[in-house]
Amino acid sequence: MNDSINAIYKLNPSVVTIRGNVAYDADGNEVAYDKAAVQAYVDAHAYITKRASEYPNITDYIDGVVKGDQAQIDKYIADCLAVKARFPKS
């Protein structure tokens, strides 16, 4: 889902559908929303998308757990923490 569309839904609970840039409630009525607030929400949550594409694959962690390989587990955790440091919460 597009980040802006997700923000519209999050910020406007009465919105049930969006077509183009127009939001509608359950009765089909247009719902006015604050475009600046939507952009602020998107900007404040941009780190989530950036982190998601950089995190190591969870199977690396699971594999380490199954094998009892603490070094592999520690590397996975260190790699995750490095991603969090590169893309901090705003």
C-alpha positions as CSV (number, residue, x, y, z in Angstrom):
1,M,0.0,0.0,0.0
2,N,1.2,3.5,-0.8
3,D,2.5,5.3,2.2
4,S,0.2,8.3,1.7
5,I,-2.9,6.1,1.4
6,N,-1.9,4.2,4.5
7,A,-1.5,7.6,6.3
8,I,-5.0,8.7,5.2
9,Y,-6.5,5.5,6.7
10,K,-4.5,5.8,9.9
11,L,-5.4,9.5,10.4
12,N,-9.0,9.3,9.4
13,P,-10.8,6.3,10.8
14,S,-14.1,7.0,8.9
15,V,-12.4,6.5,5.6
16,V,-13.2,3.1,4.1
17,T,-12.0,3.6,0.5
18,I,-9.8,5.9,-1.5
19,R,-10.0,6.5,-5.2
20,G,-7.2,8.7,-6.6
21,N,-6.7,11.4,-3.9
22,V,-10.3,11.3,-2.8
23,A,-11.3,9.6,0.4
24,Y,-14.8,8.2,1.1
25,D,-16.7,7.0,4.2
26,A,-18.9,3.9,4.4
27,D,-21.9,5.9,2.9
28,G,-19.9,7.0,-0.1
29,N,-19.5,10.6,1.2
30,E,-16.3,12.4,0.5
31,V,-14.1,12.8,3.5
32,A,-11.9,15.9,3.8
33,Y,-8.4,15.2,5.2
34,D,-5.4,17.3,6.0
35,K,-2.8,16.8,3.3
36,A,-0.1,18.4,5.5
37,A,-0.9,16.0,8.3
38,V,-0.7,13.1,5.9
39,Q,2.7,14.2,4.7
40,A,3.9,14.7,8.2
41,Y,2.8,11.1,9.1
42,V,4.6,9.7,6.0
43,D,7.7,11.6,6.9
44,A,7.6,10.5,10.5
45,H,7.3,6.9,9.5
46,A,9.7,6.8,6.6
47,Y,12.3,5.0,8.7
48,I,10.0,1.9,8.7
49,T,10.2,1.4,5.0
50,K,13.9,2.1,4.9
51,R,14.6,-0.4,7.7
52,A,12.5,-3.1,6.2
53,S,14.5,-3.4,3.0
54,E,17.8,-3.4,4.9
55,Y,17.2,-5.9,7.7
56,P,18.9,-9.3,7.4
57,N,16.7,-12.3,6.6
58,I,15.0,-13.7,9.7
59,T,16.0,-17.2,8.6
60,D,19.6,-16.3,9.4
61,Y,18.5,-15.9,13.1
62,I,16.4,-19.0,13.1
63,D,19.1,-21.1,11.6
64,G,21.5,-19.9,14.3
65,V,19.0,-20.8,17.0
66,V,18.3,-24.3,15.5
67,K,22.1,-25.0,15.3
68,G,22.8,-23.5,18.6
69,D,25.3,-21.1,16.9
70,Q,25.5,-18.1,19.3
71,A,28.0,-16.4,17.0
72,Q,25.4,-16.5,14.1
73,I,22.7,-15.2,16.5
74,D,24.9,-12.4,17.7
75,K,25.8,-11.4,14.1
76,Y,22.1,-11.2,13.2
77,I,21.4,-9.0,16.2
78,A,24.4,-6.8,15.5
79,D,23.3,-6.5,11.8
80,C,19.7,-5.5,13.0
81,L,21.1,-2.9,15.4
82,A,23.3,-1.4,12.6
83,V,20.2,-1.0,10.4
84,K,18.4,0.8,13.3
85,A,21.4,3.1,13.8
86,R,21.4,4.0,10.0
87,F,17.7,4.7,10.0
88,P,16.7,6.0,13.4
89,K,13.1,6.8,14.4
90,S,12.4,10.5,13.7
